[in-house]
Amino acid sequence: MIEKIENVTRIEVSKFRFSVNIYLIDDILIDTGFPRTAEELLNYLKNKKINKIVNTHGHIDHIGGNSVIQKYFRCKIYLYSIERKYTTLKRIIFGTPEKFSSENLPEKIKTEKHSFDVLYTPGHSKDHITLFENKEKLAFSGDLVLHGEAREVSNEVEIYKAIDSLKKLKSLKPEKIFPGHGDIFHGYEVLDKKINYLEDLGEKILKLHEEGKNIKEIVKIVFGGERFPYIFTKKYFSAENLVKSYLTDKVLNC
Ligand SMILES: [Zn+2]
């Protein structure tokens, strides 16, 4: 699916029940979808000009087309580099990413018409960045701001960092937020909602923990137990991870 939002093109690609957004603004491509959708993306981009790819983070659904696009356009790829291994399950579903070469992210990324600040916004993952265009107040936020309420998360999630990153983005008052999945957000009210939800959830979890409840009990009380993703992803995505993140980070903070 292709959607134009003023000078931004949103390209949404899907694999099974999963979909992800890729954004084209001027000659920059922000994220590249799944390995298995790389050819489809390239077909759409062939008559366009791509000078740079920027990845919001290194998850398989955001870097999957890097190699194919880089080979065709000979463009540079910028990402916050960390060593990553993709699980067999992910590779079966989404494909295996081919090798690509990448550069360290500069503080700013410029095009003819725009200048983007590279904001470090960890929480969803350690390598997560947001591109922020200050003139038009556009935020390309990867998986920092997702639709729906956080419930099942991966064990990479550091919840207090995620809350700080949301606050950092809110302080810049974005007018449009372009997420990695789903429709764009107008205004930054969504950030207030997310921050409030996550802070309230944290209070609830910590209170139950102080009352002596264990992680499984807390999951049951707060979320009514684990759901389908827990089994399907062999615990990779779980409510337990979210509860643990509130507790582990808190212990470390003390
Ligand atoms: Zn992600």
Residues whose N, C-alpha, C, O or C-beta is under 5 A from the ligand:
A	BS01	ZN	H59 D143
